[in-house]
């Protein structure tokens, strides 16, 4: 039983690290599917899909960075800010999707 608990903890930490390090890509791809999302929507998405509760500080710092880079645009929607992809963000996602196989190969090589 100890081995499976250890395995679970290692997998969980790897998943959390991967999500945190890839949050910009996750946000862009989700915005491509959903068209607009708030920071809270993204936190809920991560919790529902990966069973990980991301801090609002972590999520909003990535959202602000993506906005500064011109990949997303924030807009006020009643009491919250929602974000949508810009043309530059859409082009970035297309490039990332083309590079998917190379990225997958790199990860396989790492392991």
N, C-alpha and C positions, 0 to 999 in steps of 0.2 A: 504494500500500500504506500509506503514511503516513496518508492520510485515513481509511482504515478502522480503523487502530489508534487514531487520535484519536477517531473515532466510538465505538469500543468502550469506550475509557477514559471518555469523557463519559457514555455510557449506564450503565456500571458504577457510576460515582460517583453518578449520579442514583438508580439502583436502591438502592444502599446507604443513601443519605440518606433516601429515601422509606421504606425498611423501618425504619430506626432511628427516624424521626419517627412512624411508624405502628405501632410495636411493641405498644403497648397494645391497639390494635384487632386486630392479628394474634393476639395471645395470647387475647383474648376470643373471637374467632371460631373459633380452633382448639379452645379448651376447649368451645365449643358443639358441635363435631363429635366430639371425642375423649372428652369427659366428664372425664378427669383427665390431667394431664401434669406432668412435673417440669421444672425449668429446663433440664436436659440434653436432655430430649425436645424442648423448643422450639428449642434450639440446633441439634439434629440436623434438625428440620423445616426450619429456615431454610436450612441447608446443602444439604439434599436438594432443596428446592423452588426456591431462588433461587441456589444455589451461592455463598452468602455465609456465612462463618464468623463468627458473632457472639461477642463476648467474654462470658464468664460474668458479669462485673461489670455489663455493660450489661443483660443479660437479667434478672438477679436484682434490679437496682434497679427495673426496671419491674414485676416480679412483686410486690416489697414495696410499691410505690406502689399498685398495684391492690388489694392486700390491705388496706392502710390505708384506702383509699376504700370498702372493703366490697364490691368487685365480684367478688373471688375469695376463696377460703378455702384456706389451706394445712393439710395434714394429714400426719403422719408415716406413711410406708409403708416398713417395714423400715428401711433405712439412709438413705432420702432423703425429702425433702418433695415431695409431689405437690399440685397445685392443682386446684380445681374452681370452676365458676361459682356465684355466689350468686344469689338471686332478683333482687337489684339489678343484678348483672352481666348476667343474661338480659334484663332490661328495657332495659338500656343497649344491648345488641346489637340488639334490636328497633327501637329509635329510630334507631340508625345505619343499619340496613338500609332504613328508610323514607326516610332522608336521602340514600341512595346516589346517586340521580339528580342531586340538587342539588350534591353534592360533585363528581361527575363533570363536571357543567357548569362548576363553578368552576375545576377543573383545566384543562378545555378553554379557558376564557377566559384563564387565565394564559399558556397557550402560544400 
